[in-house]
């Protein structure tokens, strides 16, 4: 469990009580723990008490966090302690308590995910500039020096966390870096903490747990080349242009790494297509040009999308029926989409991952990266093998 402990004064109404604090990074909450005999009464509505923390000191392995006062939270839980043998002084002194019946707790959830503290290193050194991320699905990121806009930084990490370090403040490029890494790895990245000299921000929001099959690159050695190509791409974007890509990428990432059904994930990919389609509606002609596919395949995409949205069909049934409609109008058609009329699940899965592969190729062309993109070959081959078995 990732927890840090400290002390504070809890003020409620006219009372002020010394309390112990525990910042729980697994649950993303702040726990207020009361000494025996000092617990507050149970309330129906804690907002009426207007609790406030003052004089916050939290101990870290390398120093301490300090904040004068904090009240931007709501009380999400209250656990009144009960007297038991585990509250005996000797049991507590020798750390023999196996349970926590005697501890009264208030569980605080921040209204704003970022909680800011003053950071004081125990060795008196001057802190630099760092950002720690969670949600990295890359097994290993090599330690390398990179540049984004006018900031040079060192990057290193793995699935346990991704770290940026620099001699300059990193906040001005944080959102653009997170956008680039998220799309390249195929899953959203979440900020866990930001260090800006003596200012430390902890993000107490649950990071997304996502799958790792949606990366843009085919070869792991191409991670950094893809990242650098994305950096060049976002550097050329105005604030308005970047915001547009940020919003559209949200649906792309939900579509390829979300935990919803294939139907919902594919709908998210269709939303992404509509947001990048300059015709302002999903039209087969510009869609064929954007994805580098034939008009018939683009027509299949448009028709399947319309059946999903307007008829409420399942994805497999929408693809099967749309294919019949296109075949009725096409003189010849060598489709890039596999359809198994007797297996709707396989048809839906093949359609979804084929679309994901087309979008990976779209991103690769858009950022002008010369490296091969992820074509989802292993996943597609596995689904075909299951359908033919």
Residue pairs with C-beta under 8 A, 6 or more apart in sequence:
1 24
1 26
2 24
2 25
2 26
3 22
3 23
3 24
3 25
3 26
4 22
4 23
4 25
4 58
4 59
4 60
4 65
5 20
5 21
5 22
5 23
5 58
5 59
6 20
6 21
6 23
6 56
6 57
6 58
6 59
6 64
6 65
7 18
7 19
7 20
7 21
7 55
7 56
7 57
8 18
8 19
8 21
8 32
8 53
8 54
8 55
8 56
8 57
9 16
9 17
9 18
9 19
9 53
9 54
9 55
10 16
10 17
10 18
10 19
10 32
10 51
10 52
10 53
10 106
11 51
11 52
11 53
11 54
12 40
12 49
12 50
12 51
12 52
13 49
13 50
15 40
16 54
17 34
17 38
17 40
18 35
18 38
19 32
19 33
19 34
19 35
19 38
20 32
20 33
20 34
20 35
21 30
21 31
21 32
21 33
21 53
21 56
21 58
22 30
22 31
22 33
23 30
23 31
23 58
23 202
23 204
24 30
24 31
25 192
25 202
25 204
28 109
28 204
28 205
28 206
29 76
29 107
29 108
29 109
29 204
30 73
30 107
30 108
30 109
30 110
30 115
30 204
31 105
31 106
31 107
31 108
32 53
32 105
32 106
32 107
32 108
33 103
33 104
33 105
34 40
34 81
34 103
34 104
34 105
34 106
36 81
36 83
36 87
36 102
39 80
39 81
39 104
40 49
40 104
40 106
42 78
42 80
43 49
43 78
46 74
46 75
46 78
46 106
47 74
47 75
50 71
51 71
51 75
51 106
51 108
52 69
52 70
52 71
53 67
53 69
53 70
53 71
54 68
54 69
55 68
55 69
56 65
56 66
56 67
56 68
56 69
56 70
56 117
57 64
57 65
57 66
58 64
58 65
58 66
58 117
62 121
62 122
62 123
63 119
63 120
63 121
63 122
63 123
64 119
64 120
64 122
65 117
65 118
65 119
65 120
65 200
66 117
66 118
66 119
66 120
67 116
67 117
67 118
70 115
72 110
72 111
72 112
72 115
73 108
73 109
73 110
73 111
74 108
74 109
74 111
75 106
75 107
75 108
76 107
76 108
76 109
77 105
77 106
77 107
78 105
78 106
78 107
79 103
79 104
79 105
79 107
80 104
81 87
81 100
81 101
81 102
81 103
81 104
81 105
82 101
82 102
83 102
84 99
84 101
84 102
85 91
86 92
86 97
86 98
86 99
86 100
86 101
86 102
87 101
87 102
90 96
91 97
109 204
110 204
113 203
113 204
113 205
114 194
114 201
114 202
114 203
114 204
115 201
115 202
115 203
115 204
116 199
116 200
116 201
117 199
117 200
117 201
117 202
118 198
118 199
118 200
119 127
119 195
119 198
119 199
119 200
120 198
121 127
126 197
127 195
127 197
127 198
127 200
128 165
128 166
128 167
128 195
128 197
129 165
129 166
129 167
129 168
129 169
129 170
129 195
129 196
129 197
130 163
130 164
130 165
130 166
130 170
130 193
130 194
130 195
131 163
131 164
131 170
131 174
131 191
131 193
131 194
131 195
132 161
132 162
132 163
132 191
132 192
132 193
132 194
133 157
133 161
133 162
133 163
133 164
133 178
133 181
133 189
133 190
133 191
133 192
134 161
134 162
134 189
134 190
134 192
134 207
135 187
135 188
135 189
135 190
135 207
135 208
135 209
135 210
136 157
136 158
136 159
136 160
136 161
136 162
136 181
136 185
136 189
137 159
137 185
137 186
137 187
137 210
137 211
137 212
137 215
138 157
138 158
138 159
138 162
138 185
138 212
138 215
138 220
138 223
139 158
139 159
139 220
140 158
141 155
141 156
141 157
141 158
141 162
141 223
142 156
142 224
143 154
143 155
143 156
144 154
144 155
144 156
144 224
145 152
145 153
145 154
145 155
146 152
146 153
146 154
146 155
146 224
146 227
146 228
146 231
147 153
147 231
148 173
148 176
148 177
148 180
148 231
148 234
148 235
149 172
149 173
149 176
149 235
151 166
151 168
151 170
151 172
151 173
152 166
152 167
152 168
153 164
153 165
153 166
153 168
153 170
154 164
154 165
154 166
155 162
155 163
155 164
156 162
156 163
157 163
161 192
162 181
162 189
164 170
164 177
169 196
170 177
170 194
170 196
171 194
171 196
174 191
174 194
175 246
176 231
176 234
176 242
178 189
178 191
179 234
179 242
179 245
179 246
179 249
180 227
180 230
180 231
180 234
181 189
181 227
182 188
182 189
182 249
182 253
183 216
183 230
183 249
183 252
183 253
183 363
184 215
184 216
184 217
184 223
184 226
184 227
184 230
185 212
185 214
185 215
185 216
186 210
186 212
186 213
186 214
186 215
186 216
186 253
186 256
186 257
186 374
187 208
187 210
187 211
187 212
187 214
187 253
187 256
187 257
188 208
188 210
188 253
188 257
190 203
190 205
190 207
190 208
191 203
192 202
192 203
192 207
193 200
193 201
193 202
193 203
194 200
194 201
194 203
210 253
210 257
210 258
210 259
211 257
213 256
213 376
213 379
214 253
214 256
214 257
214 356
214 360
214 374
215 374
216 226
216 360
216 363
216 364
216 373
216 374
217 223
217 225
217 226
217 371
217 372
217 373
217 374
218 371
218 372
218 373
218 374
218 375
219 371
219 372
222 371
222 372
225 369
225 370
225 371
226 364
226 367
226 369
226 371
229 367
229 368
229 369
230 367
230 369
232 367
232 368
233 366
233 367
233 368
234 242
234 245
237 245
244 275
247 275
248 272
248 275
248 276
249 272
251 268
251 269
251 271
251 272
251 275
252 268
252 269
252 272
252 359
254 260
254 265
254 268
255 265
255 266
255 267
255 268
255 269
255 271
255 272
255 356
256 265
256 269
256 356
256 359
258 264
258 265
258 268
260 268
262 315
262 348
262 349
262 352
263 308
263 314
263 315
263 348
265 352
266 308
266 315
266 348
266 351
266 352
266 355
267 305
267 308
267 309
269 352
269 355
269 356
269 359
270 282
270 305
270 308
270 309
272 359
273 282
273 287
273 301
273 305
273 359
274 281
274 282
276 290
276 362
277 283
277 286
277 287
277 290
278 286
279 285
279 286
282 301
282 302
282 305
283 302
284 295
284 298
284 299
284 301
284 302
285 295
285 298
287 293
287 298
287 301
287 302
288 294
288 295
288 297
288 298
290 362
291 298
291 358
291 359
291 361
291 362
292 358
292 361
292 362
292 365
293 336
293 358
294 333
294 334
294 336
296 326
296 330
296 333
296 335
297 335
297 336
297 337
299 326
299 329
300 319
300 322
300 323
300 326
300 335
300 337
301 355
303 318
303 322
303 325
303 326
304 315
304 318
304 319
304 322
304 351
307 313
307 317
307 318
307 321
307 322
308 315
308 318
311 318
313 321
314 344
314 348
315 347
315 348
315 351
315 352
316 343
316 344
316 345
316 346
316 347
316 348
316 351
317 344
319 337
319 339
319 347
319 348
319 351
320 339
320 341
320 344
320 347
323 335
323 337
323 339
326 333
327 333
336 354
337 350
337 351
337 354
338 347
338 350
338 354
338 380
338 384
338 387
339 347
339 350
339 351
340 346
340 347
340 350
340 387
341 347
343 387
346 383
346 384
346 386
346 387
349 383
350 380
350 383
350 384
350 387
353 376
353 379
353 380
353 383
354 376
354 380
356 376
357 373
357 374
357 375
357 376
357 380
360 373
360 374
360 375
360 376
361 373
361 375
363 373
364 371
364 372
364 373
